[in-house]
Amino acid sequence: TAPLGATIVSGQGSNSITVSYPATAVSGNVTAQSFNNCGSSTIRVSAVKLPACPPELPRSYSKGGNTIVPAETMSVNVYPNPSVSDFKLQVVTAGKEKITVRILDIQGRSIKSITAQPYQTISIGSDLKAGAYMMEVKQGNTVKTTKLLKF
């Protein structure tokens, strides 16, 4: 058996199966039991917990001979903000360029610089002292700035 929404694609009657999951969040169990003429095995259970797939951002397209690029090609999610320990950062983007993240103090001095991957959730700021900071996320010509507060 497979969780609600999942489909067993192939492998029934063999020693392995392939299961397809929807783009929505999935939580449940995959169960399997073998049978032959002499009896049956114990039921084996494998827990499955998958997050929903990130939404696809629109790509550029052509219209009337012009290339149209969506205005919002990158979004930056930071939480919790404010924080007492660290921040989680996720950059959602359709772009292929590398993503650089800079943490700046309130005077604009660079404190830290890291590289991030699209859709990757990373932890930042555990080493920062209490205070106000700016976080600059840059990919190609797109720059997003977010104020971070740490208590």
PELINTA-V882978 format. One record per pair of residues at least 12 apart in sequence whose ideal C-beta (glycine too) atoms are under 6 Angstrom apart, sorted by the first residue. I is the first residue (numbers start at 1). J is the second residue. D is the distance in Angstrom with one decimal. If there is no record, write none. Layout:
<<I:J:D> <I:J:D>>
This chain:
<<1:31:4.8> <2:19:5.2> <2:30:5.4> <3:26:5.4> <3:28:2.8> <3:48:5.6> <5:22:4.7> <5:26:6.0> <6:19:5.4> <6:21:5.0> <7:20:4.8> <21:50:5.9> <23:53:4.2> <24:52:5.2> <25:51:5.7> <25:52:4.4> <26:50:4.5> <27:49:4.9> <28:48:5.8> <29:45:5.1> <29:47:5.7> <30:46:4.7> <30:48:5.8> <31:43:5.5> <31:45:5.3> <32:44:5.0> <54:92:5.7> <54:119:5.3> <57:94:4.1> <58:70:4.6> <59:94:5.6> <73:142:5.9> <74:93:4.2> <74:139:5.6> <74:142:4.9> <75:92:4.7> <76:91:5.6> <76:137:4.9> <76:144:4.6> <77:90:4.5> <78:146:5.5> <81:148:6.0> <82:149:3.7> <82:151:5.8> <83:150:5.7> <84:151:5.0> <86:123:4.9> <86:125:4.9> <86:126:4.0> <87:124:5.3> <87:125:4.7> <88:121:5.6> <89:122:5.3> <89:124:5.4> <90:121:4.7> <91:116:5.5> <91:137:5.9> <93:118:4.9> <93:139:5.9> <95:139:5.0> <95:140:5.8> <97:139:5.1> <97:140:4.2> <98:115:6.0> <99:116:4.5> <99:139:4.8> <100:115:5.9> <100:138:5.0> <101:114:5.0> <101:116:5.4> <101:137:5.3> <102:136:4.5> <103:133:5.6> <103:135:5.7> <104:134:4.4> <106:132:5.2> <128:150:5.3> <130:150:5.3> <130:151:5.5> <132:149:5.7> <133:148:4.4> <135:148:5.4>>
